[in-house]
């Protein structure tokens, strides 16, 4: 594997693609560190510590920890993945979309991709609203929020914009990087949780050994 990477690095075009991909991944990771306004991230982290073995905990892992920190990329790539699945199913159920997909050629593919993008934004709005309602109902907002409707709009639109931006970053990797941009971003998010998961496993094993020794 190392030798393959070295050989690829020697090719100027591949080297540019690799560097571009790494740059996009770096931007993605930076976005994961910027929280949305009006959220008390300390209380939110405590709340999610209790949900690590639930569906929300899995969602947080797939987002690279951004979901539990309510960052601008908290929704991660999930709205796009959900939109892609829905559009693929609709292409089977709706004859017009099926013809567009099978007989539309390159233009048809572009229209399907455009529909998927709009669907991603719509799903991002729904998920952003749901996440906002959860944080508001569980008292996870800070003192600056005070039930302000404009603050709520900012939070929801920030989540939605972040999801749309991730979709765009993935497309840039696909077009100008090494390809499969969405998969690379998803993998980068999961991989970033590796050190934290290893640390948690180590602490759990250590606590169990201490308990056995104490007995």
C-alpha positions in Angstrom: 0.0 0.0 0.0 2.8 2.4 0.9 4.6 1.5 -2.3 1.4 2.2 -4.3 1.1 5.6 -2.7 4.7 6.4 -3.4 4.3 5.5 -7.1 1.1 7.6 -7.3 2.9 10.6 -5.6 5.5 10.5 -8.4 2.9 11.3 -11.0 2.3 15.1 -11.1 -1.4 14.8 -12.0 -2.2 12.3 -9.3 -0.2 14.3 -6.8 -2.3 17.4 -7.5 -5.5 15.3 -7.1 -4.3 13.9 -3.7 -3.3 17.4 -2.4 -6.6 18.8 -3.5 -8.5 16.0 -1.8 -6.5 16.5 1.4 -7.2 20.3 1.3 -11.0 19.7 1.0 -10.9 17.2 3.8 -9.0 19.8 5.9 -11.8 22.3 5.2 -14.3 19.7 6.2 -12.6 19.1 9.5 -12.3 22.8 10.2 -16.0 23.2 9.7 -16.6 20.4 12.2 -14.9 22.6 14.8 -17.1 25.7 14.4 -20.3 25.5 16.5 -23.5 27.3 15.5 -24.5 30.3 17.7 -26.8 30.2 20.7 -26.0 26.6 21.7 -24.5 25.6 25.1 -21.9 23.1 23.8 -20.9 22.0 27.3 -24.5 20.9 28.2 -24.9 19.4 24.8 -21.8 17.3 25.2 -23.0 16.0 28.5 -26.4 15.2 27.0 -24.8 13.2 24.2 -22.5 11.3 26.5 -25.7 9.6 27.7 -26.8 8.7 24.1 -23.6 7.2 22.7 -25.2 3.7 22.4 -28.3 5.0 20.6 -29.1 5.9 17.0 -28.1 9.5 17.8 -24.8 8.2 19.0 -24.3 6.4 15.7 -25.3 9.5 13.8 -22.7 11.4 15.8 -20.0 8.9 14.9 -20.8 9.2 11.2 -20.6 13.0 11.4 -17.1 12.8 13.0 -18.4 14.1 16.4 -19.9 17.3 14.8 -23.5 16.3 15.7 -22.8 16.3 19.4 -21.1 19.6 19.2 -23.8 21.3 17.1 -21.2 22.6 14.6 -22.1 24.0 11.1 -21.4 20.5 9.7 -23.5 18.8 12.4 -25.9 17.2 9.8 -22.8 15.9 7.9 -23.5 14.2 4.6 -26.6 12.3 5.8 -29.2 14.7 4.0 -27.4 14.0 0.7 -27.3 10.3 1.3 -31.0 10.2 2.2 -31.9 12.4 -0.8 -30.0 10.1 -3.1 -31.8 7.0 -1.8 -35.2 8.7 -2.1 -34.5 9.9 -5.7 -33.3 6.4 -6.7 -36.5 4.9 -5.3 -38.6 7.5 -7.0 -36.9 6.7 -10.3 -38.3 3.3 -10.0 -41.8 4.4 -8.9 -42.3 7.4 -11.2 -42.2 6.5 -15.0 -41.1 10.1 -15.9 -38.1 10.0 -13.7 -37.3 6.4 -14.8 -37.3 7.5 -18.5 -35.2 10.5 -17.6 -32.6 8.3 -15.9 -32.5 5.6 -18.5 -33.0 7.5 -21.7 -32.0 11.1 -20.9 -28.3 10.4 -21.4 -25.9 12.9 -19.9 -28.5 15.6 -19.7 -30.8 13.3 -17.9 -28.1 12.5 -15.3 -27.5 16.2 -14.8 -31.2 16.8 -14.1 -31.3 13.8 -11.7 -28.3 15.3 -9.9 -29.9 18.7 -9.7 -33.1 17.2 -8.3 -31.0 15.4 -5.7 -29.3 18.6 -4.7 -32.6 20.4 -4.1 -33.9 17.4 -2.2 -30.7 17.5 -0.1 -31.5 21.1 0.9 -35.1 20.2 1.7 -34.1 17.3 3.9 -31.4 19.4 5.5 -34.1 22.0 6.5 -36.2 19.3 8.0 -33.4 17.7 9.9 -32.0 21.1 11.0 -35.4 22.0 12.3 -35.7 18.7 14.2 -32.3 19.1 15.7 -33.1 22.7 16.8 -36.4 21.6 18.4 -34.6 18.8 20.3 -32.0 21.3 21.7 -34.7 23.8 22.6 -37.0 21.3 24.3 -34.1 19.8 26.3 -32.8 23.2 27.4 -29.5 23.0 25.5 -29.5 26.6 24.4 -27.4 29.3 26.1 -28.5 32.5 27.8 -28.3 34.5 24.6 -31.0 32.5 22.9 -34.0 33.6 25.0 -36.5 32.1 22.6 -35.6 34.5 19.8 -37.3 33.4 16.6 -34.5 35.0 14.5 -31.9 33.0 16.5 -33.9 29.8 15.7 -33.9 30.7 12.0 -30.1 31.3 12.1 -29.5 27.9 13.7 -31.7 26.0 11.2 -30.3 27.8 8.2 -26.7 27.3 9.4 -27.3 23.5 9.7 -28.9 23.4 6.3 -26.1 25.5 4.7 -23.5 23.3 6.3 -25.0 20.2 4.8 -25.2 21.8 1.4 -21.6 22.9 1.6 -20.5 19.4 2.5 -22.4 18.1 -0.6 -20.5 20.7 -2.7 -17.1 19.7 -1.2 -17.8 16.1 -2.0 -18.6 17.0 -5.6 -15.3 19.0 -5.8 -13.4 15.9 -4.7 -15.2 13.8 -7.3 -14.5 16.2 -10.1 -11.0 17.5 -9.2 -9.7 15.1 -6.6 -9.3 11.4 -6.5 -13.0 10.6 -6.9 -15.9 9.3 -4.7 -16.0 12.6 -2.8 -19.0 11.7 -0.7 -17.5 8.4 0.4 -14.2 10.1 1.3 -15.9 12.8 3.4 -18.0 10.1 5.2 -14.8 8.0 5.8 -12.9 11.1 7.1 -15.7 11.8 9.6 -15.7 8.2 10.9 -11.9 8.0 11.0 -11.7 11.2 13.0 -13.6 9.5 15.8 -11.0 6.7 16.0 -8.7 8.2 18.7 -11.7 9.0 20.9 -13.2 5.5 20.5 -9.8 3.9 21.2 -9.5 6.1 24.3 -13.0 5.2 25.5 -12.3 1.5 25.0 -9.0 1.7 26.8 -10.6 3.5 29.7 -13.4 0.9 29.9 -10.9 -2.0 29.9 -8.8 -0.2 32.6 -11.9 0.4 34.8 -12.9 -3.3 34.5 -9.3 -4.4 35.4 -9.3 -2.0 38.4 -12.6 -3.5 39.5 -11.3 -7.0 39.3 -8.2 -6.1 41.2 -10.2 -4.3 43.8 -12.2 -7.4 44.4 
